[in-house]
């Protein structure tokens, strides 16, 4: 999915390159970004992230959450029981969930959210 095209870029930055060369440059930069951060998500895409042994009360997500569908955890790595967690605040600008009551995050935390 192209985020910008040659016309968009040339309107904002005066360059003396052909449209094909500008588009190739855009695609190279986008491929580099996607290699580091992953592909861009469609706005309504739900993401499931598994976090192992998050530190303290803060849990950092890969993307800023628009909404959180569910948070579950297992207290220990060998535990079979999964607990639904509701005592957290969403700090969207930081891409973070902060535990509000009780202990720190468990050993395995699964977060389902929409970025």
C-alpha positions in Angstrom: 0.0 0.0 0.0 1.6 3.3 -1.1 1.4 6.0 1.4 2.4 8.8 -1.0 3.1 9.0 -4.7 5.4 11.0 -7.0 2.8 13.9 -7.5 2.3 14.3 -3.8 6.1 14.5 -3.2 6.8 16.8 -6.1 4.1 19.3 -5.0 5.9 19.7 -1.7 9.6 19.3 -2.6 11.0 20.7 -5.8 13.1 17.9 -7.4 14.5 17.6 -10.9 13.8 13.9 -11.2 11.4 12.1 -13.5 8.2 10.8 -12.0 9.5 7.2 -12.4 12.7 8.0 -10.5 10.8 9.8 -7.7 8.3 6.9 -7.4 11.3 4.4 -7.2 12.8 6.6 -4.4 9.4 6.6 -2.5 9.2 2.8 -2.9 12.7 2.3 -1.6 12.1 4.4 1.5 8.7 2.8 2.2 10.4 -0.7 1.9 13.0 0.3 4.4 10.4 1.7 6.8 8.2 -1.5 6.5 11.3 -3.7 7.1 11.9 -2.0 10.4 8.3 -1.3 11.6 6.1 -3.6 9.6 3.5 -2.9 7.0 1.0 -0.2 7.5 -2.3 -1.5 8.9 -5.7 -0.7 7.6 -7.6 1.6 10.1 -10.0 -1.1 11.3 -7.4 -3.9 11.6 -7.3 -5.6 15.0 -3.8 -6.5 16.3 -3.0 -9.2 18.9 0.3 -8.8 20.7 1.8 -11.3 23.2 4.2 -9.7 25.7 6.5 -11.9 27.8 7.5 -10.6 31.2 6.7 -6.9 30.8 8.4 -4.8 33.4 6.5 -3.0 36.2 3.1 -1.5 35.7 3.6 -0.1 32.2 3.1 -2.3 29.0 4.2 -0.7 25.7 2.4 -1.7 22.5 3.9 -1.6 19.0 1.3 0.9 17.8 -0.8 3.6 19.5 -4.1 2.1 20.5 -7.4 3.7 19.4 -9.3 1.1 21.4 -8.5 -2.1 23.4 -10.7 -5.1 22.9 -9.2 -7.4 25.6 -6.2 -7.9 27.9 -5.5 -11.3 29.4 -2.6 -12.6 31.4 -1.0 -15.6 32.9 0.8 -14.9 36.1 3.6 -17.5 35.6 5.1 -18.9 32.4 3.9 -22.4 33.3 0.4 -21.4 34.3 -2.6 -22.7 32.4 -5.2 -20.4 33.9 -5.8 -17.1 31.9 -7.2 -14.1 33.7 -9.0 -11.2 32.0 -7.5 -7.9 33.1 -9.7 -4.8 33.5 -7.6 -2.6 35.9 -5.6 -0.6 33.4 -5.5 2.8 31.8 -4.9 3.4 28.1 -2.3 6.0 27.4 -2.7 6.2 23.7 -0.2 8.9 22.9 2.6 6.8 24.5 1.2 3.5 23.1 1.0 2.2 26.6 -1.3 0.4 29.0 -0.7 1.2 32.7 -1.8 -1.1 35.4 -4.0 0.8 38.0 -4.7 -1.6 40.8 -3.1 -4.8 42.0 0.2 -6.3 41.0 2.5 -5.7 38.1 1.8 -7.4 34.8 1.9 -11.2 34.7 4.5 -13.3 32.9 2.5 -13.6 29.6 0.1 -10.8 28.6 -2.0 -10.8 25.5 -3.5 -7.5 24.2 -6.1 -7.3 21.4 -6.5 -3.7 20.2 -7.2 -1.5 17.2 -4.4 1.0 16.3 
